[in-house]
Amino acid sequence: MNSDPNLAAEESNRRLWDEMTPVHYKAYRVKEFLSGECPLRPIELQEVGDVRGKDLLHLQCHFGMDTLGWARLGANVTGVDFSDKAIETACKLAEDAGLEARFVLSNVLELEQNLDGEFDVVYTGVGVLCWLRDLRAWARIIHRFLKPGGFFYIYETHPLLHVFDDTEQRDLVVRNPYFHRVEPVRYEGGGPDYADPDHRLQNPSHEWQWSLGDVVDALIHAGLTIEFLHEHATMPFPYMPGMVQDDAGMWHHPDHEGRLPLSFSLKARREESADS
């Protein structure tokens, strides 16, 4: 039996995502997606660009709706998640949507054991970094699965946001450290799910904080070249009470509008090999 507390935390998180998958399937806009709505954010579409004919790997894909959004735009998609329930649901959603996709059950840090090949694009979306216990191992996986000349893209909540107490209506109260610690922060079960407040979570969550510097450093250390890092004053969902939505569907805090980074996007490329 493995006594590593971080591995135990990761396994607990897997049970949490098994629990949340059917809740999120009902809470997310699945019906609208099946009717043709694009689940991807405009900033992702703009910064990733045309994916027609490209092989795209989506890490930590949950039940695959964003993955299938890229498929609908012409990409050859592979989604990866560590939740049995999520992968099962993703396969069913692909069938219902009439879209071709491959979904792989795997912890992202163990992906080399479960997947072969290389991809033009490795993508990951909002809400993934806090579930990773080892960021450098994650970055090595990204490099491993990129074709020479391919790129990695992430759009994610800004790590500064996670230091604040997300229950406060107005005042920004510092609750958590900004800098990484080996041990994750544990949140006990019983609280509301972020997508469906009526569902009380049965499983605890364990979340690791990574600074923006940690993300950049890990990707550079893995051998990738950063092409851009953009910080944004809006985010795609209401993180704390009191946030308001703009006409584009993005959220901000009215008392701090334009003063705080709420999300970021980053693109990094694997360089062409010397003999290519």
FENKA-V113660 format. One record per residue. RES is the residue in three letters. NEAR is the number of other ideal C-beta (glycine too) atoms within 8 Angstrom. Layout:
RES:NEAR, RES:NEAR
This chain:
MET:2, ASN:5, SER:5, ASP:6, PRO:7, ASN:10, LEU:9, ALA:10, ALA:12, GLU:12, GLU:8, SER:12, ASN:11, ARG:10, ARG:9, LEU:12, TRP:14, ASP:11, GLU:10, MET:11, THR:14, PRO:8, VAL:12, HIS:13, TYR:10, LYS:8, ALA:8, TYR:10, ARG:7, VAL:10, LYS:6, GLU:7, PHE:14, LEU:8, SER:6, GLY:5, GLU:7, CYS:8, PRO:10, LEU:9, ARG:7, PRO:7, ILE:9, GLU:12, LEU:10, GLN:7, GLU:12, VAL:9, GLY:5, ASP:4, VAL:12, ARG:7, GLY:6, LYS:11, ASP:12, LEU:15, LEU:12, HIS:16, LEU:13, GLN:12, CYS:14, HIS:13, PHE:13, GLY:19, MET:12, ASP:12, THR:15, LEU:17, GLY:12, TRP:14, ALA:14, ARG:9, LEU:10, GLY:9, ALA:13, ASN:9, VAL:14, THR:15, GLY:14, VAL:14, ASP:16, PHE:9, SER:11, ASP:7, LYS:11, ALA:15, ILE:14, GLU:8, THR:13, ALA:18, CYS:10, LYS:8, LEU:13, ALA:14, GLU:7, ASP:7, ALA:10, GLY:4, LEU:8, GLU:6, ALA:13, ARG:6, PHE:15, VAL:11, LEU:8, SER:12, ASN:7, VAL:12, LEU:10, GLU:8, LEU:15, GLU:7, GLN:5, ASN:8, LEU:10, ASP:2, GLY:6, GLU:7, PHE:14, ASP:8, VAL:15, VAL:14, TYR:13, THR:10, GLY:12, VAL:10, GLY:6, VAL:12, LEU:10, CYS:10, TRP:9, LEU:12, ARG:9, ASP:7, LEU:12, ARG:9, ALA:8, TRP:12, ALA:13, ARG:9, ILE:13, ILE:15, HIS:11, ARG:8, PHE:12, LEU:14, LYS:9, PRO:9, GLY:8, GLY:13, PHE:12, PHE:16, TYR:14, ILE:11, TYR:12, GLU:13, THR:11, HIS:14, PRO:13, LEU:9, LEU:12, HIS:11, VAL:9, PHE:11, ASP:9, ASP:6, THR:5, GLU:11, GLN:6, ARG:5, ASP:5, LEU:8, VAL:7, VAL:7, ARG:6, ASN:8, PRO:6, TYR:9, PHE:6, HIS:9, ARG:7, VAL:4, GLU:6, PRO:9, VAL:9, ARG:8, TYR:8, GLU:6, GLY:8, GLY:5, GLY:7, PRO:9, ASP:12, TYR:4, ALA:8, ASP:10, PRO:5, ASP:4, HIS:8, ARG:8, LEU:14, GLN:5, ASN:9, PRO:10, SER:10, HIS:12, GLU:10, TRP:13, GLN:14, TRP:11, SER:10, LEU:10, GLY:6, ASP:11, VAL:14, VAL:11, ASP:8, ALA:12, LEU:14, ILE:10, HIS:8, ALA:11, GLY:7, LEU:14, THR:8, ILE:11, GLU:7, PHE:8, LEU:9, HIS:8, GLU:8, HIS:12, ALA:10, THR:11, MET:14, PRO:9, PHE:7, PRO:7, TYR:10, MET:12, PRO:7, GLY:9, MET:11, VAL:8, GLN:7, ASP:9, ASP:3, ALA:6, GLY:6, MET:9, TRP:13, HIS:14, HIS:11, PRO:8, ASP:6, HIS:9, GLU:8, GLY:5, ARG:5, LEU:10, PRO:10, LEU:14, SER:14, PHE:12, SER:15, LEU:14, LYS:11, ALA:12, ARG:11, ARG:14, GLU:8, GLU:6, SER:6, ALA:4, ASP:3, SER:6
